[in-house]
């Protein structure tokens, strides 16, 4: 029992320290690297709990895709952090008020938190021992917690659509495809028959009409 306890304190300590460094780090690239370290140590905790599938998913999905995507986006944006810090003092009072509110909420939650002794015995149905870790997770997730799973999927879908709508910018002067306009086009709008004199060609004044 000593060796699992040592690994637990090791993974938990590094995970908490990495989570703190994600917030404290001034450079967003360093924050993403600490986030990856926190995910790796959290997967180690899942392995100690016997949830190897969750540990693999955490490493493959979050570390291999999400966190690396964050890192690439931050590096490609090339954000000017000096310009971002210029308005720090302007928003400092509002930030302090919001931080004080969150701190008060955390203190209220922490002060009223009572550990239930029977929490480990509150499982309504025991997981069969003759199934794998992945199958046991599916039996619990898609039966007892199926509604929560669907609600979480809807929340993520709405968040994704909201992020696309908020970040979508239409630049002036850039042609975009409009399906409604294309479907409403008639031969009279799409074509224009012009009589061009031999040897003269089109004049510059007609360019706007041809481009339309």
N, CA, C and O of each residue as an XYZ file, in Angstrom:
848
protein
N       0.818     -1.217      0.000
C       0.000      0.000      0.000
C       0.850      1.265      0.000
O       0.348      2.344     -0.317
N       2.130      1.150      0.351
C       2.973      2.346      0.413
C       3.270      2.869     -0.986
O       3.230      4.078     -1.218
N       3.569      1.960     -1.926
C       3.934      2.390     -3.274
C       2.771      3.085     -3.997
O       2.992      4.148     -4.576
N       1.539      2.539     -3.996
C       0.428      3.297     -4.614
C       0.186      4.647     -3.964
O      -0.146      5.613     -4.651
N       0.347      4.728     -2.640
C       0.151      6.006     -1.958
C       1.211      7.021     -2.387
O       0.909      8.201     -2.570
N       2.445      6.563     -2.546
C       3.506      7.468     -2.992
C       3.223      7.988     -4.400
O       3.383      9.177     -4.675
N       2.797      7.076     -5.296
C       2.465      7.516     -6.650
C       1.259      8.462     -6.653
O       1.211      9.405     -7.444
N       0.297      8.213     -5.780
C      -0.865      9.104     -5.695
C      -0.448     10.507     -5.287
O      -0.857     11.481     -5.919
N       0.360     10.625     -4.241
C       0.793     11.945     -3.796
C       1.683     12.611     -4.846
O       1.662     13.833     -4.992
N       2.458     11.817     -5.569
C       3.313     12.375     -6.618
C       2.469     12.956     -7.751
O       2.642     14.110     -8.141
N       1.543     12.125     -8.277
C       0.703     12.593     -9.378
C      -0.200     13.749     -8.942
O      -0.352     14.729     -9.672
N      -0.798     13.636     -7.749
C      -1.701     14.681     -7.278
C      -0.954     15.991     -7.031
O      -1.449     17.060     -7.389
N       0.224     15.919     -6.427
C       0.990     17.128     -6.161
C       1.422     17.832     -7.432
O       1.291     19.050     -7.552
N       1.943     17.056     -8.388
C       2.370     17.662     -9.658
C       1.174     18.213    -10.420
O       1.277     19.259    -11.062
N       0.031     17.514    -10.354
C      -1.171     17.977    -11.049
C      -1.664     19.309    -10.470
O      -2.003     20.223    -11.222
N      -1.703     19.419     -9.157
C      -2.147     20.670     -8.536
C      -1.153     21.797     -8.823
O      -1.555     22.921     -9.123
N       0.134     21.498     -8.732
C       1.134     22.528     -9.020
C       1.059     22.991    -10.475
O       1.202     24.180    -10.760
N       0.836     22.053    -11.390
C       0.714     22.425    -12.807
C      -0.527     23.263    -13.050
O      -0.500     24.204    -13.842
N      -1.631     22.920    -12.361
C      -2.855     23.709    -12.509
C      -2.653     25.138    -12.013
O      -3.172     26.084    -12.607
N      -1.901     25.295    -10.930
C      -1.615     26.645    -10.424
C      -0.743     27.419    -11.411
O      -0.952     28.612    -11.627
N       0.235     26.736    -12.008
C       1.117     27.397    -12.961
C       0.399     27.772    -14.250
O       0.803     28.713    -14.931
N      -0.670     27.041    -14.594
C      -1.457     27.420    -15.766
C      -2.037     28.819    -15.587
O      -2.102     29.592    -16.542
N      -2.453     29.143    -14.377
C      -3.051     30.445    -14.101
C      -1.978     31.508    -13.854
O      -2.137     32.658    -14.265
N      -0.893     31.128    -13.188
C       0.114     32.102    -12.784
C       1.020     32.508    -13.937
O       1.497     33.642    -13.969
N       1.268     31.609    -14.884
C       2.231     31.886    -15.949
C       1.801     33.087    -16.779
O       0.632     33.218    -17.139
N       2.746     33.952    -17.075
C       2.476     35.135    -17.881
C       2.419     34.803    -19.371
O       1.686     35.441    -20.127
N       3.177     33.824    -19.779
C       3.219     33.443    -21.192
C       2.165     32.377    -21.462
O       2.190     31.335    -20.807
N       1.238     32.587    -22.399
C       0.228     31.566    -22.687
C       0.801     30.250    -23.193
O       0.210     29.194    -22.967
N       1.938     30.294    -23.871
C       2.568     29.055    -24.329
C       2.990     28.204    -23.138
O       2.789     26.990    -23.141
N       3.570     28.831    -22.126
C       3.943     28.111    -20.909
C       2.702     27.573    -20.194
O       2.739     26.484    -19.621
N       1.604     28.334    -20.227
C       0.364     27.870    -19.606
C      -0.141     26.599    -20.274
O      -0.580     25.674    -19.591
N      -0.084     26.545    -21.592
C      -0.528     25.342    -22.306
C       0.379     24.159    -21.983
O      -0.103     23.037    -21.828
N       1.675     24.395    -21.880
C       2.593     23.296    -21.535
C       2.317     22.777    -20.128
O       2.343     21.567    -19.901
N       2.057     23.666    -19.192
C       1.688     23.224    -17.845
C       0.333     22.505    -17.848
O       0.119     21.578    -17.067
N      -0.571     22.930    -18.723
C      -1.860     22.237    -18.838
C      -1.667     20.810    -19.339
O      -2.331     19.890    -18.862
N      -0.773     20.624    -20.287
C      -0.469     19.275    -20.766
C       0.113     18.428    -19.637
O      -0.241     17.258    -19.487
N       1.005     19.019    -18.844
C       1.573     18.292    -17.704
C       0.492     17.907    -16.694
O       0.532     16.815    -16.127
N      -0.477     18.805    -16.468
C      -1.577     18.494    -15.550
C      -2.425     17.346    -16.092
O      -2.846     16.480    -15.325
N      -2.679     17.325    -17.393
C      -3.458     16.241    -17.986
C      -2.739     14.903    -17.856
O      -3.366     13.885    -17.564
N      -1.440     14.904    -18.069
C      -0.674     13.657    -17.971
C      -0.706     13.099    -16.551
O      -0.873     11.894    -16.360
N      -0.549     13.961    -15.565
C      -0.602     13.504    -14.171
C      -2.015     13.081    -13.771
O      -2.179     12.160    -12.971
N      -3.040     13.745    -14.318
C      -4.414     13.308    -14.054
C      -4.669     11.930    -14.654
O      -5.378     11.119    -14.057
N      -4.106     11.657    -15.812
C      -4.237     10.312    -16.388
C      -3.533      9.274    -15.524
O      -3.986      8.133    -15.436
N      -2.423      9.659    -14.882
C      -1.773      8.745    -13.942
C      -2.661      8.428    -12.751
O      -2.662      7.297    -12.264
N      -3.422      9.414    -12.274
C      -4.376      9.168    -11.190
C      -5.482      8.224    -11.639
O      -5.929      7.383    -10.859
N      -5.927      8.351    -12.876
C      -6.945      7.432    -13.396
C      -6.407      6.000    -13.469
O      -7.134      5.043    -13.206
N      -5.136      5.865    -13.825
C      -4.543      4.522    -13.865
C      -4.512      3.912    -12.469
O      -4.794      2.725    -12.306
N      -4.175      4.704    -11.470
C      -4.185      4.204    -10.094
C      -5.584      3.788     -9.649
O      -5.727      2.880     -8.831
N      -6.617      4.445    -10.179
C      -7.992      4.109     -9.835
C      -8.516      2.903    -10.601
O      -9.613      2.417    -10.325
N      -7.739      2.423    -11.558
C      -8.178      1.290    -12.369
C      -8.980      1.687    -13.583
O      -9.573      0.821    -14.226
N      -9.024      2.957    -13.922
C      -9.752      3.432    -15.100
C      -8.761      3.707    -16.224
O      -8.471      4.859    -16.547
N      -8.243      2.622    -16.818
C      -7.224      2.778    -17.856
C      -7.787      3.425    -19.114
O      -7.083      4.155    -19.811
N      -9.058      3.157    -19.401
C      -9.658      3.748    -20.603
C      -9.743      5.258    -20.488
O      -9.427      5.975    -21.438
N     -10.169      5.747    -19.327
C     -10.235      7.198    -19.127
C      -8.850      7.833    -19.197
O      -8.699      8.933    -19.728
N      -7.847      7.153    -18.672
C      -6.481      7.676    -18.742
C      -6.012      7.787    -20.186
O      -5.376      8.770    -20.566
N      -6.328      6.771    -20.993
C      -5.922      6.798    -22.404
C      -6.669      7.903    -23.160
O      -6.078      8.613    -23.973
N      -7.982      8.043    -22.885
C      -8.756      9.080    -23.547
C      -8.245     10.463    -23.170
O      -8.184     11.353    -24.019
N      -7.878     10.653    -21.908
C      -7.376     11.945    -21.452
C      -6.085     12.321    -22.164
O      -5.885     13.481    -22.524
N      -5.212     11.342    -22.366
C      -3.938     11.619    -23.034
C      -4.134     11.814    -24.536
O      -3.583     12.744    -25.124
N      -4.925     10.929    -25.153
C      -5.076     10.974    -26.613
C      -5.901     12.178    -27.055
O      -5.515     12.888    -27.984
N      -7.039     12.412    -26.392
C      -7.957     13.467    -26.832
C      -7.497     14.833    -26.354
O      -7.334     15.751    -27.158
N      -7.284     14.975    -25.040
C      -6.999     16.307    -24.495
C      -5.555     16.728    -24.734
O      -5.298     17.856    -25.155
N      -4.614     15.830    -24.470
C      -3.208     16.191    -24.673
C      -2.857     16.155    -26.155
O      -2.217     17.071    -26.671
N      -3.279     15.087    -26.841
C      -2.888     14.921    -28.232
C      -3.639     15.799    -29.209
O      -3.170     16.007    -30.328
N      -4.789     16.320    -28.823
C      -5.591     17.104    -29.765
C      -5.892     18.498    -29.228
O      -5.482     19.494    -29.826
N      -6.595     18.577    -28.120
C      -7.088     19.871    -27.643
C      -5.945     20.770    -27.194
O      -5.830     21.905    -27.654
N      -5.096     20.269    -26.295
C      -4.018     21.107    -25.766
C      -3.014     21.486    -26.853
O      -2.543     22.622    -26.897
N      -2.684     20.529    -27.734
C      -1.753     20.838    -28.824
C      -2.376     21.839    -29.788
O      -1.680     22.697    -30.332
N      -3.703     21.730    -30.003
C      -4.385     22.711    -30.850
C      -4.326     24.094    -30.225
O      -4.082     25.078    -30.923
N      -4.548     24.181    -28.910
C      -4.411     25.462    -28.229
C      -3.009     26.037    -28.426
O      -2.847     27.229    -28.688
N      -2.011     25.185    -28.297
C      -0.627     25.640    -28.438
C      -0.361     26.163    -29.841
O       0.260     27.214    -29.995
N      -0.814     25.456    -30.857
C      -0.610     25.899    -32.231
C      -1.333     27.212    -32.501
O      -0.784     28.103    -33.150
N      -2.567     27.337    -32.005
C      -3.335     28.568    -32.233
C      -2.653     29.751    -31.567
O      -2.551     30.820    -32.169
N      -2.181     29.579    -30.330
C      -1.518     30.675    -29.618
C      -0.236     31.079    -30.329
O       0.074     32.265    -30.432
N       0.512     30.090    -30.820
C       1.772     30.405    -31.495
C       1.535     31.047    -32.856
O       2.308     31.909    -33.275
N       0.470     30.635    -33.555
C       0.220     31.197    -34.883
C      -0.407     32.583    -34.814
O      -0.220     33.388    -35.727
N      -1.163     32.882    -33.728
C      -1.767     34.203    -33.613
C      -0.732     35.295    -33.409
O      -0.941     36.436    -33.820
N       0.385     34.952    -32.776
C       1.461     35.920    -32.523
C       0.901     37.157    -31.813
O       1.013     38.279    -32.307
N       0.303     36.928    -30.655
C      -0.345     37.998    -29.902
C       0.717     38.919    -29.299
O       1.731     38.461    -28.772
N       0.463     40.207    -29.388
C       1.360     41.204    -28.789
C       0.964     41.369    -27.315
O       0.026     42.100    -26.998
N       1.686     40.686    -26.423
C       1.345     40.703    -25.005
C       1.633     42.053    -24.363
O       1.000     42.411    -23.369
N       2.571     42.800    -24.910
C       2.846     44.132    -24.377
C       1.648     45.050    -24.565
O       1.322     45.845    -23.684
N       0.995     44.937    -25.713
C      -0.195     45.744    -25.964
C      -1.358     45.321    -25.088
O      -2.155     46.155    -24.659
N      -1.457     44.011    -24.819
C      -2.544     43.523    -23.979
C      -2.401     43.987    -22.537
O      -3.401     44.203    -21.852
N      -1.159     44.142    -22.068
C      -0.938     44.537    -20.672
C      -1.107     46.040    -20.450
O      -1.098     46.500    -19.308
N      -1.260     46.803    -21.525
C      -1.366     48.247    -21.364
C      -2.638     48.643    -20.619
O      -2.619     49.612    -19.859
N      -3.744     47.921    -20.815
C      -4.991     48.260    -20.141
C      -5.215     47.492    -18.862
O      -6.351     47.364    -18.404
N      -4.130     46.968    -18.269
C      -4.278     46.162    -17.051
C      -4.765     47.004    -15.881
O      -5.685     46.601    -15.169
N      -4.166     48.156    -15.680
C      -4.557     49.010    -14.552
C      -5.962     49.569    -14.716
O      -6.634     49.870    -13.730
N      -6.404     49.707    -15.954
C      -7.742     50.250    -16.203
C      -8.827     49.303    -15.709
O      -9.840     49.741    -15.165
N      -8.610     47.986    -15.901
C      -9.603     46.988    -15.497
C      -9.263     46.322    -14.167
O      -9.918     45.357    -13.775
N      -8.252     46.826    -13.473
C      -7.863     46.219    -12.202
C      -8.956     46.316    -11.133
O      -9.193     45.318    -10.454
N      -9.637     47.453    -10.938
C     -10.697     47.487     -9.903
C     -11.809     46.481    -10.157
O     -12.266     45.810     -9.231
N     -12.247     46.373    -11.413
C     -13.306     45.403    -11.731
C     -12.813     43.982    -11.488
O     -13.555     43.141    -10.980
N     -11.570     43.717    -11.849
C     -11.007     42.393    -11.614
C     -10.915     42.046    -10.140
O     -11.170     40.909     -9.743
N     -10.547     43.034     -9.328
C     -10.471     42.792     -7.886
C     -11.845     42.504     -7.291
O     -11.980     41.647     -6.418
N     -12.862     43.219     -7.762
C     -14.221     42.972     -7.260
C     -14.696     41.568     -7.636
O     -15.245     40.844     -6.805
N     -14.478     41.197     -8.894
C     -14.890     39.854     -9.335
C     -14.099     38.782     -8.590
O     -14.659     37.758     -8.197
N     -12.790     39.015     -8.392
C     -11.977     38.057     -7.646
C     -12.425     37.915     -6.207
O     -12.421     36.813     -5.659
N     -12.814     39.032     -5.583
C     -13.311     38.970     -4.204
C     -14.616     38.192     -4.116
O     -14.841     37.459     -3.153
N     -15.479     38.350     -5.120
C     -16.746     37.602     -5.134
C     -16.479     36.105     -5.252
O     -17.071     35.308     -4.525
N     -15.589     35.723     -6.165
C     -15.256     34.306     -6.325
C     -14.594     33.742     -5.064
O     -14.860     32.603     -4.680
N     -13.737     34.534     -4.425
C     -13.088     34.079     -3.203
C     -14.115     33.864     -2.090
O     -14.035     32.888     -1.344
N     -15.083     34.783     -1.984
C     -16.133     34.615     -0.972
C     -16.967     33.373     -1.241
O     -17.334     32.657     -0.309
N     -17.268     33.112     -2.500
C     -18.031     31.908     -2.834
C     -17.250     30.649     -2.484
O     -17.812     29.693     -1.948
N     -15.945     30.649     -2.789
C     -15.122     29.479     -2.464
C     -15.043     29.256     -0.956
O     -15.095     28.120     -0.484
N     -14.918     30.345     -0.211
C     -14.866     30.209      1.248
C     -16.185     29.697      1.811
O     -16.193     28.893      2.742
N     -17.300     30.159      1.252
C     -18.599     29.674      1.717
C     -18.787     28.189      1.395
O     -19.288     27.420      2.216
N     -18.377     27.805      0.195
C     -18.499     26.386     -0.179
C     -17.568     25.530      0.661
O     -17.960     24.472      1.153
N     -16.315     25.999      0.826
C     -15.365     25.223      1.622
C     -15.746     25.153      3.091
O     -15.531     24.126      3.734
N     -16.310     26.231      3.634
C     -16.705     26.220      5.038
C     -17.908     25.339      5.320
O     -18.026     24.771      6.406
N     -18.816     25.223      4.332
C     -19.990     24.383      4.534
C     -19.852     22.977      4.015
O     -20.821     22.217      4.003
N     -18.638     22.612      3.577
C     -18.434     21.283      2.999
C     -18.213     20.278      4.115
O     -17.359     20.465      4.982
N     -18.993     19.216      4.077
C     -18.878     18.137      5.053
C     -18.679     16.833      4.301
O     -19.460     16.494      3.412
N     -17.641     16.111      4.658
C     -17.359     14.831      4.000
C     -18.331     13.786      4.511
O     -18.437     13.561      5.717
N     -19.037     13.149      3.595
C     -19.983     12.098      3.954
C     -19.226     10.793      4.142
O     -18.522     10.343      3.238
N     -19.366     10.202      5.279
C     -18.649      8.947      5.560
C     -19.151      7.820      4.677
O     -18.387      6.929      4.308
N     -20.445      7.855      4.332
C     -21.031      6.779      3.527
C     -20.980      7.077      2.038
O     -21.747      6.499      1.267
N     -20.085      7.975      1.619
C     -20.030      8.322      0.193
C     -19.548      7.150     -0.647
O     -20.010      6.956     -1.772
N     -18.617      6.366     -0.103
C     -18.107      5.229     -0.873
C     -19.126      4.102     -0.988
O     -18.980      3.227     -1.842
N     -20.145      4.106     -0.151
C     -21.159      3.049     -0.185
C     -22.453      3.494     -0.850
O     -23.465      2.798     -0.773
N     -22.424      4.663     -1.508
C     -23.644      5.205     -2.094
C     -23.889      4.740     -3.518
O     -24.838      5.201     -4.152
N     -23.070      3.849     -4.037
C     -23.264      3.333     -5.396
C     -24.479      2.419     -5.392
O     -24.551      1.478     -4.601
N     -25.431      2.695     -6.272
C     -26.679      1.936     -6.264
C     -26.523      0.554     -6.881
O     -27.148     -0.405     -6.430
N     -25.694      0.452     -7.906
C     -25.523     -0.839     -8.583
C     -24.041     -1.124     -8.723
O     -23.269     -0.279     -9.177
N     -23.663     -2.305     -8.335
C     -22.252     -2.698     -8.437
C     -21.898     -3.012     -9.884
O     -22.715     -3.556    -10.627
N     -20.680     -2.667    -10.279
C     -20.213     -2.939    -11.638
C     -19.791     -4.396    -11.732
O     -19.031     -4.866    -10.885
N     -20.262     -5.125    -12.739
C     -19.871     -6.537    -12.857
C     -18.366     -6.685    -13.023
O     -17.709     -5.851    -13.646
N     -17.848     -7.731    -12.470
C     -16.403     -7.971    -12.530
C     -15.972     -8.694    -13.798
O     -14.778     -8.766    -14.088
N     -16.916     -9.226    -14.556
C     -16.555     -9.982    -15.749
C     -16.558     -9.128    -17.016
O     -16.524     -9.683    -18.114
N     -16.598     -7.814    -16.906
C     -16.558     -6.920    -18.059
C     -15.308     -6.070    -17.986
O     -14.718     -5.886    -16.922
N     -14.917     -5.554    -19.142
C     -13.721     -4.717    -19.197
C     -14.028     -3.320    -18.681
O     -15.178     -2.968    -18.419
N     -12.958     -2.530    -18.543
C     -13.103     -1.162    -18.048
C     -13.921     -0.302    -18.996
O     -14.731      0.514    -18.557
N     -13.714     -0.483    -20.286
C     -14.454      0.297    -21.276
C     -15.929     -0.074    -21.287
O     -16.792      0.801    -21.355
N     -16.218     -1.361    -21.220
C     -17.609     -1.810    -21.218
C     -18.326     -1.369    -19.948
O     -19.494     -0.987    -20.006
N     -17.652     -1.414    -18.811
C     -18.271     -0.968    -17.559
C     -18.585      0.519    -17.603
O     -19.624      0.953    -17.105
N     -17.682      1.309    -18.201
C     -17.937      2.740    -18.334
C     -19.128      3.005    -19.248
O     -19.947      3.881    -18.972
N     -19.220      2.249    -20.331
C     -20.356      2.410    -21.233
C     -21.669      2.022    -20.593
O     -22.690      2.664    -20.838
N     -21.661      0.967    -19.765
C     -22.884      0.539    -19.087
C     -23.404      1.612    -18.137
O     -24.615      1.795    -18.007
N     -22.505      2.313    -17.480
C     -22.921      3.370    -16.553
C     -23.285      4.646    -17.301
O     -24.267      5.307    -16.963
N     -22.492      4.996    -18.320
C     -22.669      6.280    -18.996
C     -23.912      6.300    -19.868
O     -24.612      7.311    -19.925
N     -24.196      5.190    -20.553
C     -25.304      5.173    -21.505
C     -26.579      4.559    -20.929
O     -27.518      4.283    -21.676
N     -26.625      4.344    -19.638
C     -27.850      3.852    -19.009
C     -28.316      4.817    -17.913
O     -29.344      5.479    -18.058
N     -27.563      4.890    -16.830
C     -27.969      5.718    -15.700
C     -27.765      7.203    -15.969
O     -28.575      8.026    -15.543
N     -26.697      7.551    -16.667
C     -26.351      8.959    -16.886
C     -26.528      9.367    -18.339
O     -25.846     10.281    -18.802
N     -27.429      8.711    -19.076
C     -27.588      9.017    -20.497
C     -28.141     10.425    -20.710
O     -27.741     11.104    -21.656
N     -29.069     10.882    -19.833
C     -29.629     12.222    -19.995
C     -28.574     13.298    -19.733
O     -28.515     14.296    -20.450
N     -27.752     13.099    -18.721
C     -26.674     14.056    -18.456
C     -25.678     14.080    -19.603
O     -25.140     15.133    -19.948
N     -25.434     12.917    -20.191
C     -24.512     12.822    -21.323
C     -25.054     13.599    -22.526
O     -24.307     14.308    -23.201
N     -26.352     13.461    -22.788
C     -26.958     14.185    -23.904
C     -26.976     15.692    -23.639
O     -26.732     16.485    -24.549
N     -27.261     16.084    -22.405
C     -27.262     17.517    -22.067
C     -25.867     18.109    -22.228
O     -25.716     19.221    -22.734
N     -24.850     17.371    -21.799
C     -23.475     17.855    -21.967
C     -23.125     18.017    -23.442
O     -22.457     18.978    -23.825
N     -23.581     17.071    -24.273
C     -23.341     17.191    -25.710
C     -24.024     18.402    -26.314
O     -23.446     19.072    -27.170
N     -25.263     18.700    -25.878
C     -25.968     19.878    -26.373
C     -25.284     21.172    -25.930
O     -25.198     22.132    -26.696
N     -24.797     21.188    -24.677
C     -24.092     22.388    -24.189
C     -22.819     22.631    -24.997
O     -22.518     23.772    -25.351
N     -22.071     21.571    -25.290
C     -20.859     21.724    -26.091
C     -21.174     22.158    -27.515
O     -20.432     22.943    -28.105
N     -22.276     21.649    -28.073
C     -22.671     22.056    -29.420
C     -23.036     23.535    -29.465
O     -22.623     24.251    -30.377
N     -23.810     23.992    -28.482
C     -24.175     25.409    -28.422
C     -22.927     26.277    -28.214
O     -22.815     27.351    -28.804
N     -21.993     25.815    -27.380
C     -20.751     26.570    -27.159
C     -19.927     26.662    -28.439
O     -19.337     27.703    -28.729
N     -19.887     25.572    -29.204
C     -19.134     25.596    -30.457
C     -19.761     26.556    -31.463
O     -19.052     27.319    -32.120
N     -21.097     26.520    -31.585
C     -21.773     27.432    -32.505
C     -21.588     28.881    -32.055
O     -21.358     29.763    -32.883
N     -21.686     29.131    -30.743
C     -21.482     30.483    -30.238
C     -20.078     30.997    -30.497
O     -19.897     32.165    -30.839
N     -19.069     30.125    -30.335
C     -17.690     30.548    -30.607
C     -17.490     30.877    -32.081
O     -16.774     31.822    -32.414
N     -18.119     30.103    -32.967
C     -17.995     30.377    -34.404
C     -18.672     31.700    -34.754
O     -18.135     32.490    -35.531
N     -19.854     31.940    -34.179
C     -20.584     33.180    -34.481
C     -19.826     34.403    -33.956
O     -19.762     35.430    -34.631
N     -19.248     34.294    -32.746
C     -18.559     35.440    -32.157
C     -17.251     35.763    -32.863
O     -16.863     36.928    -32.946
N     -16.569     34.747    -33.371
C     -15.264     34.965    -34.002
C     -15.352     35.160    -35.505
O     -14.348     35.480    -36.141
N     -16.536     34.973    -36.092
C     -16.663     35.125    -37.537
C     -16.659     36.601    -37.898
O     -17.467     37.372    -37.382
N     -15.771     36.987    -38.764
C     -15.655     38.376    -39.193
C     -15.760     38.444    -40.720
O     -15.070     37.715    -41.432
N     -16.620     39.319    -41.204
C     -16.775     39.523    -42.641
C     -15.962     40.749    -43.051
O     -16.258     41.871    -42.640
N     -14.951     40.519    -43.853
C     -14.111     41.609    -44.315
C     -14.775     42.331    -45.482
O     -15.425     41.725    -46.334
N     -14.587     43.642    -45.486
C     -15.159     44.458    -46.555
C     -14.360     44.244    -47.832
O     -13.129     44.223    -47.814
N     -15.078     44.086    -48.942
C     -14.411     43.914    -50.227
C     -14.099     42.480    -50.594
O     -13.528     42.236    -51.656
N     -14.453     41.525    -49.753
C     -14.201     40.114    -50.034
C     -15.491     39.482    -50.534
O     -16.515     39.549    -49.855
N     -15.456     38.876    -51.702
C     -16.643     38.251    -52.271
C     -16.947     36.954    -51.544
O     -16.054     36.145    -51.294
N     -18.218     36.761    -51.207
C     -18.656     35.554    -50.533
C     -19.840     34.959    -51.283
O     -20.594     35.667    -51.950
N     -19.985     33.675    -51.163
C     -21.063     32.978    -51.848
C     -22.360     33.127    -51.062
O     -22.410     32.847    -49.864
N     -23.412     33.573    -51.755
C     -24.738     33.708    -51.162
C     -25.684     32.793    -51.933
O     -25.994     33.065    -53.093
N     -26.143     31.719    -51.307
C     -26.967     30.725    -51.993
C     -28.286     31.320    -52.436
O     -28.765     31.012    -53.527
N     -28.889     32.173    -51.606
C     -30.180     32.768    -51.959
C     -30.070     33.654    -53.198
O     -30.945     33.636    -54.063
N     -29.000     34.420    -53.276
C     -28.805     35.277    -54.445
C     -28.561     34.442    -55.692
O     -29.045     34.776    -56.774
N     -27.805     33.348    -55.540
C     -27.536     32.496    -56.695
C     -28.811     31.820    -57.201
O     -29.029     31.721    -58.409
N     -29.652     31.354    -56.271
C     -30.890     30.697    -56.688
C     -31.874     31.675    -57.312
O     -32.704     31.280    -58.130
N     -31.790     32.941    -56.937
C     -32.712     33.943    -57.474
C     -32.245     34.554    -58.788
O     -32.938     35.400    -59.353
N     -31.109     34.151    -59.272
C     -30.599     34.727    -60.521
C     -31.410     34.229    -61.710
O     -31.796     33.062    -61.776
N     -31.654     35.120    -62.626
C     -32.359     34.814    -63.869
C     -31.407     35.008    -65.041
O     -30.358     35.635    -64.887
N     -31.759     34.479    -66.211
C     -30.871     34.703    -67.376
C     -30.644     36.176    -67.683
O     -29.572     36.565    -68.146
N     -31.685     37.012    -67.414
C     -31.510     38.446    -67.677
C     -30.470     39.072    -66.754
O     -29.751     39.989    -67.152
N     -30.388     38.564    -65.490
C     -29.394     39.086    -64.551
C     -28.017     38.477    -64.775
O     -27.000     39.120    -64.514
N     -27.981     37.246    -65.256
C     -26.707     36.549    -65.402
C     -25.994     36.900    -66.701
O     -24.767     36.833    -66.776
N     -26.761     37.274    -67.728
C     -26.151     37.534    -69.034
C     -26.553     38.914    -69.530
O     -27.620     39.434    -69.203
N     -25.692     39.470    -70.304
C     -25.959     40.769    -70.930
C     -25.371     40.748    -72.330
O     -24.166     40.568    -72.505
N     -26.224     40.932    -73.322
C     -25.802     40.930    -74.719
C     -25.440     42.349    -75.119
O     -26.270     43.254    -75.032
N     -24.226     42.542    -75.548
C     -23.736     43.862    -75.937
C     -23.183     43.807    -77.358
O     -22.549     42.829    -77.753
N     -23.423     44.830    -78.090
C     -22.865     44.960    -79.425
C     -21.560     45.743    -79.330
O     -21.544     46.923    -78.982
N     -20.490     45.069    -79.643
C     -19.171     45.680    -79.545
C     -18.683     46.012    -80.944
O     -18.665     45.156    -81.829
N     -18.298     47.229    -81.128
C     -17.787     47.649    -82.437
C     -16.476     46.957    -82.738
O     -15.665     46.717    -81.845
N     -16.279     46.642    -83.991
C     -15.077     45.921    -84.391
C     -13.844     46.787    -84.164
O     -13.777     47.942    -84.584
N     -12.875     46.185    -83.485
C     -11.615     46.864    -83.249
C     -11.605     47.792    -82.053
O     -10.562     48.364    -81.739
N     -12.730     47.963    -81.375
C     -12.784     48.872    -80.233
C     -12.789     48.118    -78.897
O     -12.115     48.535    -77.955
N     -13.535     47.022    -78.806
C     -13.585     46.265    -77.563
C     -14.433     46.976    -76.516
O     -15.164     47.917    -76.823
N     -14.326     46.524    -75.308
C     -15.098     47.104    -74.210
C     -14.390     48.337    -73.667
O     -13.162     48.417    -73.648
N     -15.185     49.279    -73.234
C     -14.655     50.483    -72.632
C     -14.507     50.297    -71.125
O     -15.126     49.410    -70.537
N     -13.695     51.127    -70.515
C     -13.494     51.040    -69.060
C     -14.767     51.349    -68.288
O     -14.935     50.881    -67.162
N     -15.661     52.126    -68.873
C     -16.918     52.459    -68.187
C     -17.828     51.250    -68.051
O     -18.697     51.227    -67.179
N     -17.645     50.252    -68.894
C     -18.491     49.056    -68.832
C     -17.954     48.005    -67.882
O     -18.590     46.968    -67.691
N     -16.803     48.248    -67.284
C     -16.186     47.212    -66.437
C     -17.044     46.878    -65.233
O     -17.171     45.705    -64.882
N     -17.640     47.880    -64.586
C     -18.451     47.630    -63.391
C     -19.650     46.747    -63.724
O     -20.020     45.882    -62.930
N     -20.250     46.955    -64.876
C     -21.414     46.165    -65.264
C     -21.038     44.710    -65.536
O     -21.798     43.798    -65.211
N     -19.873     44.497    -66.128
C     -19.460     43.123    -66.420
C     -19.047     42.380    -65.146
O     -19.236     41.167    -65.042
N     -18.492     43.100    -64.190
C     -18.071     42.446    -62.956
C     -19.264     42.095    -62.084
O     -19.175     41.163    -61.285
N     -20.382     42.810    -62.210
C     -21.532     42.636    -61.323
C     -22.056     41.210    -61.366
O     -23.024     40.887    -60.678
